[in-house]
């Protein structure tokens, strides 16, 4: 089991990680660690598209203002302007890589632009209703063909390697030197060192019972960065996507925001529309408002779901614009050209994360965080639809430029992982039971609508679960399930602690005990004691 050294080690295989790798590969030796295969990431599940001011009717300033409004006062305006200002350039880079976006001449760009909740105009460039998949498949081909990129599939990072653990240097001189990584196939831990290490592991929505995210979204990068000493910000802002397909055999299937953007209506079982009672923008209100409205109507009326109806549109229009959604729904017995789609809200996006600047730099030298793992300040208290893939592109390209500008530093000899004092686990039921209990606890007590008492209950149970999990981690050899559970409980703790500190309702965080918004918007920043 050889140890490996890279110029840049990227942990994660979504759009952010791929973009960074391809922008560094001309000058550096890159390692990409992914715990399943290159195809398994939340980026590949993105349906709607990428926000960018491309048409003559749109401007970066309009994009900035829409983002700031959705973010409810907590966006970092300089970051918003940076990302929106580089959006067109980022889309151009994707097109150069070979991504084929849907064509249309109606917007003066040659591409079809759709509109989503919170946007004042059509600015979402897309590839049918499977944009993430189209982008990921194109970049995977580029990554696999690049000789300077080494791909390590079925490898899951355990923890970051920091200089203070090796040289016993003072905290102010602390830097990241790589990571300990479990080879899942071999069942052994490897040591990977690097000049720079990048956390690009995505978000943490798997901490909830119902989510639109793949099984890989277990908050690994956020938890590892936190344990290494990085500050974490705004973890209370978990975006619940308003419309996840409600069906016993549909696992985490998202019904794109674009369905509402193209005229879909949210209805009660009696065919009554209700969104206008909650917001004048109705179905095109930002996601937090729509999700709370659905949650309110479901709880008020004791409903298991509500309905998204776009059957009033021509069948050929729907089949052309939403081929993936149409085919999946039809397979499950729902013909969206003839009937409404049953939907429920589900955990979708982590707006908080490891605190970084707009080049992805963290508090720890030589450690970067990009994509959903990071908190750049772009999303504020609520992410504007289709800004997530854009952030991955723009910040990853900025991080590549920053990394390329650095001088090389020596990497000292790093000790191998020590598992001499652990044994094989006697039973796995503890892990699966705790995993289920944690996710149910978060769904019940830290969901769309919160109270102080619910948060306290969640915190109490999380403390007990963490104690059990840490004891298990200390005594038994690590496994992929154990590592993910450890990261989930750390992330859940960060979410609850952040939520308890926010004594107001803002954006995605709504508390019945503090229903009003404070006059001054402040970030929730957590720092681990030294």
Secondary structure, 3 states (H helix, E strand, C coil): CCCEEEEEEEECCCHHHHHHHHHHCCCCCEEEECCCCCCCCHHHHCCCCEECCCCCCCCHHHHHHHHHHHCCCCCCHHHHHHHHHCHHHHHHHHHHHCCCCCECCCCCCCECEECCCCCCCCCEECCCCCHHHHHHHHHHHHHHCCCCEEEECCEEEEEEEEHHHHCCCCHHHCEEEEEEEEECCCCEEEEEEEEEEEECCCCCHHHCCCECCCCCCCCHHHHHHHHCCCCEECCCCEEEEEEEECCCCCCCCECCHHHHHCCCEEECCCCCECHHHCCCCHHHCCHHHHHHHHHHHHHHHCCCCEEEECCCCCHHHHHHHCHHHHHHHHHCCCCCCCCCEEEEEEEEEECCEEECCCCCECCCECEEECHHHEECCCCCCCCCCCCHHHHHHHHHHHHHHHHHCCCCCCCCCCCCCCCCCCECCCCCHHHHHHHHHHHHHHHHHCCCEECHHHHHHHHHHHHHHHHHHHHHHHHECCCHHHHHHHHHHHHHHHHHHHHHHCCCCECCEEECCCCCCCCCCCCCEECCCC
